[in-house]
Amino acid sequence: MRSVNSRGRGVAAFLIAFVLASAPPISAHPAPFSYLDVRLSPSPVTGTLTLHDFDVAHELGIADPDMLGDPSVVAAHAAALAALVRARLVLEADGKALRWEITGARPLADRSAVELTWHVPDARAVGRLAVHAALFPYDPNHQTFVNLYEDGRLVRQEILNSTRNSLEFYTGTRQGAVAVFKTFTASGIHHIAIGPDHILFIVGLLLLGGTVRRLLLIISAFTLGHSITLSLAALGIVTPPAHVIEPAIALSIVYVGADNLLVGSKGRDARAWVALFFGLVHGFGFASVLRETGLPPRALGLSLFSFNLGVEIGQAIIVLIVASLLGAIRARRPAAARTIVVAGSLVVIAAGAYWFIERVV
């Protein structure tokens, strides 16, 4: 019995060895990486782009990637490679596409790669640089390592892939500071404009009206509250989870509506304290948007200030419109104004309750 088993194992080993020996060699895909260097300085914007020969051969239909180790082969395919890369790598300066040109192509045989050198012939002072790279979409695992240099010094490194194929960079120049201010101020205004929960909270605070001094006190309290938590959360000091903050924002809306009805029956007005307390909650909501936008590491203070300023501008527009409209109605038709307070407060309560259920369930 042992001899039979021994012969069986021997035959099996022979067959395995025969199959392995006769199998064609497998061409392994190298690490799916590309490397982009961008150099910003007072001189024209320049850089290099290093691509694995395997990826280049696949895209250009070259049978053997090793052929790209020959400078003459690279030169023969340089125009096709340039056209391919220009379509998949987009550089923008302050919102406008840069016209960049490839100035050279050479093989890097020791790295199984091809290196392209490029420059922007009509470069100007750059404030905000955007890089969009989807170099080899046929491979979902492909990554592009981006190195950004200013005046010869490496200032930022990022990795772009199939799920995140773009980045924004603000230079450390005067133009960069202006770009940060403009971008984040606009982002703050936009966030208020598209945030119905924040808008309804502010409207709820204004329904009862009041003197200019009173309204300024209420809005200033809200501003103080959300400014504190916006800064703490954006800097990563305090970061409560969104599944807690979002329902809490909805509850704040419900509370404001209910408080308006109670004020009418009891004659008290604690809106400034309500605005301050719930402003702390809303600030965490603002911060989640700011984190998605991405804070420039070298301009944290300016970006926070600018975003907050944008939020305040958006709030001021809402206050001006709503307070003026309610004031006009209150002066001409007091009875209608009281009806608006009650009806508006009920709408605020209903909307807040709906959002709360939606965000909890």
Residue pairs with C-beta under 8 A, 6 or more apart in sequence:
29 54
29 139
30 52
30 54
30 112
31 52
32 52
32 55
32 136
32 139
32 141
32 142
32 143
33 52
33 142
33 143
33 144
33 145
34 49
34 50
34 51
34 52
34 55
34 133
34 135
34 136
34 142
34 143
34 144
34 145
35 48
35 49
35 50
35 144
35 145
35 147
36 47
36 48
36 49
36 50
36 89
36 131
36 133
36 144
36 145
36 146
36 147
37 47
37 48
37 49
37 147
37 149
38 45
38 47
38 91
38 129
38 131
38 146
38 147
38 148
38 149
39 45
39 46
39 47
39 149
39 152
40 126
40 129
40 148
40 149
40 150
40 151
40 171
41 149
41 150
41 151
41 152
42 125
42 151
43 123
44 119
44 120
44 121
44 123
45 91
45 93
45 98
45 100
45 119
45 120
45 123
45 126
46 117
46 118
46 119
46 120
47 117
47 118
47 119
48 115
48 116
48 117
48 118
49 85
49 89
49 115
49 116
49 118
50 108
50 111
50 113
50 114
50 115
50 116
51 85
51 113
51 114
51 115
51 116
51 135
52 112
52 113
53 65
53 66
53 68
53 69
53 107
53 112
53 113
53 114
54 65
54 112
55 135
55 136
55 139
55 142
56 62
56 65
56 68
56 77
56 81
56 114
57 63
57 64
57 65
57 67
57 68
58 136
58 138
59 84
59 136
59 138
60 77
60 80
60 81
60 84
62 68
62 73
62 77
65 112
67 73
68 74
68 77
68 107
68 114
69 107
69 109
69 112
70 107
71 106
71 107
73 107
74 105
74 106
74 107
74 114
75 105
78 102
78 105
81 105
81 114
81 116
82 102
82 105
82 116
85 102
85 116
85 135
86 100
86 102
88 133
88 134
88 135
88 136
88 137
89 131
89 132
89 133
89 135
90 97
90 130
90 131
90 132
90 133
91 97
91 98
91 100
91 120
91 129
91 130
91 131
91 132
92 98
92 129
92 130
92 132
93 123
93 124
93 126
93 127
93 128
93 129
93 130
94 126
94 127
94 128
94 175
94 179
95 128
95 130
98 120
98 123
99 120
99 121
99 122
100 118
100 119
100 120
101 118
101 119
101 120
101 121
102 116
102 117
102 118
103 117
103 118
103 119
104 116
104 117
105 114
105 115
105 116
105 117
106 114
106 115
107 113
107 114
107 115
108 114
108 115
125 173
125 175
126 171
126 173
126 175
126 176
127 170
127 171
127 173
127 175
127 176
127 177
127 178
127 179
127 180
128 168
128 169
128 170
128 171
128 176
128 179
128 180
128 183
129 148
129 168
129 169
129 170
129 171
130 166
130 167
130 168
130 169
131 146
131 160
131 166
131 167
131 168
131 169
132 165
132 166
133 144
133 146
133 160
133 165
133 166
134 162
134 165
135 142
135 144
136 142
137 162
140 162
141 161
141 162
142 161
142 162
143 159
143 160
143 161
144 159
144 160
144 161
145 157
145 158
145 159
146 156
146 157
146 158
146 159
146 160
146 167
147 154
147 156
147 157
148 154
148 155
148 156
148 157
148 158
148 169
149 155
150 171
150 172
155 172
155 298
156 169
156 297
158 167
160 166
160 167
168 294
168 296
169 296
170 176
170 177
170 179
170 180
170 296
170 298
170 299
171 179
172 298
176 299
177 299
177 302
180 296
180 299
180 302
180 303
180 306
181 302
181 306
182 306
183 306
184 290
184 293
184 302
184 303
184 304
184 306
184 307
184 310
185 306
185 307
185 309
185 310
185 313
186 310
187 289
187 290
187 293
187 307
187 310
188 286
188 306
188 307
188 308
188 309
188 310
188 311
188 312
188 313
188 314
189 310
189 311
189 313
189 314
190 310
191 198
191 286
191 289
191 310
191 311
191 314
192 198
192 199
192 310
192 311
192 314
192 315
192 318
193 314
195 285
196 351
197 249
197 250
197 253
197 285
197 352
197 355
198 249
198 282
198 285
199 318
200 253
200 348
200 351
200 352
201 249
201 252
201 253
201 256
201 278
201 282
202 219
202 222
202 315
202 318
202 319
202 322
203 318
203 322
203 344
203 348
204 253
204 256
204 257
204 260
204 344
204 345
204 348
205 218
205 219
205 222
205 256
205 271
205 274
205 275
206 215
206 218
206 319
206 322
206 323
206 326
207 260
207 326
207 340
207 341
207 344
207 345
207 348
208 260
208 263
208 264
208 269
208 271
208 341
209 215
209 323
209 326
209 327
209 330
209 337
210 218
210 269
214 269
215 319
215 323
217 272
218 271
218 272
218 275
219 275
219 315
219 319
221 272
221 273
221 275
221 276
221 279
222 275
222 276
222 278
222 279
222 282
222 315
223 279
223 312
223 315
224 276
224 279
225 275
225 276
225 277
225 278
225 279
225 280
225 281
225 282
225 283
226 279
226 280
226 282
226 283
226 286
226 311
227 279
227 283
227 308
228 280
228 283
229 238
229 279
229 280
229 281
229 282
229 283
229 284
229 287
230 283
230 284
230 286
230 287
230 290
230 304
230 307
230 308
230 311
231 283
231 304
232 238
232 283
232 287
233 239
233 240
233 283
233 284
233 287
233 288
233 291
234 287
234 290
234 291
234 295
234 300
234 304
235 300
235 304
239 287
240 284
242 288
243 359
245 281
245 284
245 285
245 288
246 285
246 359
247 356
247 359
247 360
248 281
249 278
249 281
249 282
249 285
249 355
250 352
250 353
250 355
250 356
250 358
250 359
251 352
251 356
252 278
252 281
252 282
252 352
253 348
253 349
253 351
253 352
253 355
254 348
254 349
254 352
254 353
254 356
255 274
255 278
255 352
256 271
256 274
256 278
256 348
256 352
257 345
257 346
257 347
257 348
257 349
257 352
258 345
258 349
259 270
259 271
259 274
260 341
260 344
260 345
260 348
261 342
261 345
262 268
263 269
263 270
263 271
264 338
264 341
264 342
286 307
286 311
290 303
290 304
290 307
293 307
295 303
295 304
296 303
326 337
326 340
329 336
329 337
329 340
330 337
